[in-house]
């Protein structure tokens, strides 16, 4: 194996531009050489833009020199793409969510183990400066023992409804597509959950596009996912967490994750971003103040998880975006759906190891050093 992983990107949609930009020019342990897409046309465009080859999926899978596949396809395709890539002897880093189906997630965990190949999964925003800064403060006891946590998300998901778009399909709802950022951030701090009860609702099973500026104006969309998800999650350390994801309200978003401790409260910014202000109110104070940022990656650093996984492969150490944590997040989401259907609290069975924090800026010469 060379000192850089020869890499191909599957999927050439909107999110591929920032991935390719970061993987090609910013993160040194990967060497992007090719991309593919379903139609081939978008892959040709990205290939020209970034000076790489446009190939078919099968050509990439057959190319033994390509060691890593970065999967940016829609969530409904993740299972089959990851399975084919692992079976072809490739490591895989995939965009969120691992798969919307927990049975499939378990199968992929087993396949990764059996093939000896790594699988990493977004969201990797928990490696960004905001969540790492909050985690550092929590780990060193600045707010005492964590007693509870709440996560809140609001948006108007109908703005993204057009016929056939991934936001109308399974895995594209407010919980599986957006709430996964919040769940992953909380898992990276609190570790394993053990029980879940909640509600998952689709209040708009069909929608007529009402944006007069849209080429889809007046067309009917069939919605096959949730637009409201609420839940209570009890963690192994007996910390209760409340999740509230509402996609049938208004913009602007007012996202938050709040950790309540015996000696203070920490408020995180939008976990869909890498940076942002982390606020703290300590015991005896009456107002919040901003925690100084101690870490790199406050800008749009998508691809960071793939780079960190590549470094981990070279160093023969666990990578921080491990498939086990991604599968645990999938189990939580699927347990909310089952609880909503049955009215029964769901016991969780999967486990993972809390990822190690990144190195703070004070211990590094560059942002690359912080993930080595």
C-alpha positions in Angstrom: 0.0 0.0 0.0 1.3 3.5 -0.9 1.4 6.4 1.5 -1.8 7.7 -0.1 -5.0 5.7 -0.7 -5.9 5.7 -4.4 -9.6 6.8 -4.2 -12.7 6.9 -6.4 -15.9 8.8 -5.7 -19.3 7.2 -6.4 -22.0 9.8 -7.1 -21.4 13.2 -8.8 -24.3 15.2 -7.5 -24.3 18.5 -5.6 -22.5 17.3 -2.5 -19.7 15.8 -4.6 -18.1 19.2 -5.4 -17.1 20.0 -1.8 -16.0 16.4 -1.2 -13.8 16.4 -4.4 -12.4 19.9 -3.6 -11.3 18.8 -0.1 -10.2 15.3 -1.0 -8.3 16.5 -4.0 -6.6 19.6 -2.7 -6.8 19.6 1.1 -6.5 16.2 2.7 -3.2 14.5 1.8 -3.7 10.8 2.7 -6.2 10.3 -0.2 -5.4 10.4 -3.9 -8.6 10.9 -5.9 -8.2 9.5 -9.3 -11.7 8.7 -10.6 -15.5 9.2 -10.2 -18.6 7.6 -11.5 -22.3 8.4 -11.7 -25.5 6.6 -12.7 -25.9 8.5 -16.0 -22.2 9.2 -16.5 -22.8 12.8 -17.6 -22.3 14.4 -14.1 -19.2 12.2 -13.6 -17.8 13.6 -16.8 -18.4 17.1 -15.6 -16.8 16.5 -12.2 -13.9 14.6 -13.8 -13.1 17.6 -16.1 -13.5 20.0 -13.2 -11.1 18.2 -10.9 -8.7 16.6 -13.4 -9.6 13.0 -12.7 -11.0 10.1 -14.8 -14.7 9.5 -15.4 -15.2 5.7 -15.1 -18.1 3.3 -14.8 -18.8 1.7 -11.4 -17.7 -1.7 -12.7 -14.5 -0.3 -14.0 -13.7 1.2 -10.6 -14.6 -2.0 -8.8 -12.4 -4.0 -11.2 -9.4 -1.7 -10.8 -7.3 -3.3 -8.1 -5.2 -0.1 -7.7 -8.2 1.7 -6.3 -8.2 1.1 -2.6 -11.0 3.4 -1.3 -14.5 4.2 -2.5 -16.1 7.4 -1.2 -19.9 6.7 -1.6 -22.0 9.8 -2.3 -25.1 8.1 -3.7 -28.6 8.5 -2.3 -29.3 6.7 1.0 -31.5 4.1 -0.6 -28.5 3.0 -2.7 -25.9 2.9 0.2 -26.4 -0.8 1.1 -25.9 -2.2 -2.3 -23.0 0.2 -3.2 -21.2 -0.5 0.1 -21.7 -4.3 -0.3 -20.4 -4.3 -3.9 -17.4 -2.2 -2.9 -16.5 -4.4 0.1 -16.9 -7.5 -2.0 -14.5 -6.0 -4.5 -11.9 -5.6 -1.8 -12.2 -1.8 -1.3 -12.4 0.2 1.9 -15.5 2.4 1.9 -16.3 5.8 3.3 -20.0 6.7 2.8 -22.2 9.7 3.1 -24.9 9.5 5.8 -26.9 7.5 6.6 -25.2 4.1 6.5 -28.5 2.6 5.4 -32.1 3.4 6.4 -32.5 -0.3 7.3 -30.9 -1.8 10.5 -30.9 -5.3 9.2 -28.9 -4.1 6.3 -26.6 -2.1 8.6 -25.9 -5.3 10.7 -25.1 -7.2 7.5 -22.6 -4.5 6.4 -20.9 -4.6 9.8 -20.4 -8.4 9.4 -19.2 -8.0 5.8 -16.7 -5.4 6.8 -15.4 -7.7 9.5 -15.2 -10.7 7.2 -13.4 -8.9 4.4 -11.0 -7.1 6.7 -11.9 -3.7 5.0 -12.8 -0.5 6.7 -16.1 1.3 6.5 -16.4 4.9 7.7 -19.6 6.8 7.7 -20.7 10.5 7.8 -21.8 12.7 9.3 -18.2 13.6 10.2 -19.2 17.0 11.5 -18.6 15.6 15.0 -14.9 15.9 14.1 -15.3 19.6 13.6 -14.2 22.4 15.9 -17.5 22.9 17.6 -18.3 19.4 18.8 -14.7 18.7 19.6 -14.5 21.9 21.7 -17.6 20.9 23.6 -16.5 17.4 24.1 -13.1 18.6 25.5 -14.9 20.8 28.0 -17.3 18.0 29.0 -14.5 15.4 29.3 -12.5 17.7 31.6 -15.5 18.2 33.8 -16.3 21.8 33.2 -20.1 21.2 33.6 -19.8 18.3 36.0 -21.7 15.1 35.5 -24.0 15.1 32.5 -27.6 14.6 33.8 -29.7 15.1 30.6 -29.6 16.3 27.0 -32.0 17.7 24.5 -31.7 18.1 20.7 -34.0 20.4 18.6 -34.3 20.8 14.9 -36.8 22.8 12.9 -37.2 23.3 9.1 -39.8 23.3 6.4 -39.0 20.1 4.4 -41.7 20.9 1.8 -39.3 23.4 0.3 -37.2 20.4 -0.9 -40.1 18.3 -2.2 -40.0 17.7 -6.0 -41.1 14.5 -7.8 -38.6 11.7 -7.3 -36.1 13.7 -5.3 -34.3 11.8 -2.5 -36.0 14.0 0.1 -39.3 12.3 -0.7 -37.9 8.8 -0.4 -37.0 6.5 2.5 -34.0 7.7 4.3 -34.6 11.3 3.2 -36.9 12.4 6.0 -36.2 14.8 8.8 -35.0 12.1 11.2 -32.9 9.8 8.9 -31.5 12.6 6.7 -31.0 15.5 9.2 -31.6 14.2 12.7 -28.7 11.8 12.1 -26.3 14.8 12.6 -27.8 15.4 16.0 -27.8 11.7 17.0 -24.2 11.2 15.9 -23.0 14.3 17.8 -24.6 13.0 21.0 -23.3 9.5 20.5 -19.8 10.9 20.1 -20.1 12.4 23.6 -22.3 10.0 25.6 -21.6 6.7 24.0 -24.1 3.8 23.7 -27.9 4.1 24.1 -29.9 1.3 25.6 -33.7 2.2 25.3 -35.8 4.2 22.9 -39.4 5.2 22.7 -40.9 7.8 20.4 -43.0 8.8 17.4 -42.3 9.0 13.7 -44.9 10.7 11.6 -45.6 11.5 8.0 -48.2 14.2 8.1 -47.9 15.0 4.4 -48.0 11.8 2.4 -48.5 13.8 -0.8 -47.6 17.3 -1.7 -48.4 19.6 -4.6 -45.4 21.8 -5.4 -46.6 25.4 -4.8 -43.5 27.3 -5.7 -44.4 29.2 -8.8 -40.8 29.7 -9.8 -40.2 25.9 -9.8 -40.3 23.9 -13.0 -42.3 21.4 -11.0 -45.0 23.9 -10.0 -48.4 22.1 -9.6 -46.9 18.6 -9.8 -47.8 16.0 -7.2 -45.1 14.4 -5.0 -45.6 11.2 -3.1 -43.7 11.4 0.3 -42.4 8.1 1.7 -40.7 9.3 4.8 -41.1 11.1 8.1 -41.4 14.8 8.6 -41.8 14.8 12.4 -39.8 12.6 14.7 -39.7 12.8 18.5 -38.2 10.4 21.0 -36.8 9.8 24.5 -33.5 7.9 24.5 -32.0 6.4 27.6 -28.2 5.9 27.4 -26.1 3.2 29.1 -24.8 5.8 31.6 -28.5 6.5 32.5 -28.5 9.9 30.8 -32.0 10.6 29.3 -31.9 12.4 25.9 -34.9 14.1 24.3 -35.0 14.4 20.5 -37.3 16.8 18.7 -37.1 16.9 14.9 -39.9 18.9 13.2 -39.8 19.3 9.5 -43.3 20.7 9.1 -42.8 24.2 10.5 -40.9 27.2 9.3 -37.4 28.6 8.6 -35.0 29.9 9.7 -33.7 26.9 11.5 -32.9 27.3 15.3 -31.0 24.1 15.9 -29.4 23.2 19.2 -28.0 20.4 21.3 -27.9 21.2 25.0 -26.0 19.2 27.6 -27.2 19.8 31.2 -24.6 19.0 33.9 -24.4 19.3 37.6 -22.0 22.3 37.3 -23.2 23.9 34.1 -24.8 23.8 30.7 -23.2 23.6 27.3 -25.1 24.6 24.1 -23.9 23.3 20.8 -24.5 25.1 17.4 -26.0 23.3 14.3 -24.4 19.8 14.2 -24.9 19.9 10.4 -21.9 22.3 10.4 -18.3 21.7 11.5 -17.9 25.0 13.3 -20.0 27.6 15.2 -20.1 29.1 18.7 -20.2 26.7 21.7 -21.8 28.4 24.6 -21.4 27.6 28.3 -23.0 28.7 31.5 -21.3 27.6 34.7 -22.7 27.2 38.1 -23.2 30.6 39.7 -23.4 32.4 36.4 -26.6 33.9 34.9 -25.5 34.3 31.3 -23.8 32.2 28.7 -20.3 32.9 27.4 -18.5 31.4 24.4 -16.0 28.6 24.9 -12.7 29.3 23.1 -12.3 27.2 20.0 -9.4 24.7 20.5 -9.6 22.7 17.3 -9.2 22.8 13.6 -12.0 22.3 11.0 -14.5 25.1 11.6 -15.3 25.5 7.8 -17.0 23.1 5.5 -14.6 20.1 5.9 -16.6 17.3 4.3 -14.3 14.5 3.5 -12.5 14.9 6.8 -13.9 11.5 7.9 -12.5 9.8 4.8 -9.1 11.4 5.4 -9.0 10.5 9.1 -9.9 6.9 8.1 -7.0 6.8 5.6 -4.6 7.9 8.3 -6.0 5.3 10.6 -5.5 2.5 8.0 -1.8 3.6 7.6 -1.4 3.7 11.4 -3.3 0.4 12.0 -5.6 2.1 14.6 -9.4 2.4 14.9 -10.9 5.2 12.8 -13.3 7.6 14.4 -16.2 7.4 11.9 -16.4 3.6 12.5 -19.3 1.6 11.0 -20.3 0.4 14.5 -21.3 3.9 15.6 -23.1 4.5 12.3 -25.0 1.2 12.7 -25.9 2.2 16.3 -27.4 5.5 15.0 -29.4 3.5 12.5 -30.7 1.2 15.2 -31.8 4.2 17.2 -33.7 5.7 14.3 -35.3 2.4 13.3 -36.2 1.8 17.0 -38.1 5.1 17.0 -40.1 4.0 14.0 -40.9 0.6 15.6 -41.8 2.3 18.9 -44.1 4.6 17.0 -45.8 1.7 15.2 -46.1 -0.5 18.3 -46.3 1.8 21.3 -43.6 -0.2 22.9 -40.2 1.0 24.3 -37.4 -0.6 22.2 -34.3 -2.2 23.7 -31.1 -1.6 21.7 -28.6 -4.4 21.1 -25.7 -2.8 19.1 -22.6 -1.2 20.7 -19.6 0.9 19.7 -16.5 2.5 21.2 -16.7 6.3 21.7 -14.3 7.8 19.2 -11.1 9.4 20.6 -11.0 13.2 20.4 -8.9 14.9 17.8 -5.7 16.6 18.9 -6.2 20.3 19.8 -4.5 23.0 17.8 -2.0 23.6 20.7 -0.6 20.1 20.1 -0.3 20.4 16.3 1.7 22.1 13.6 -1.2 21.9 11.1 -4.7 20.6 10.7 -3.3 17.4 9.1 -1.4 16.7 12.3 -4.6 16.7 14.3 -6.0 13.7 12.5 -2.7 11.7 12.1 
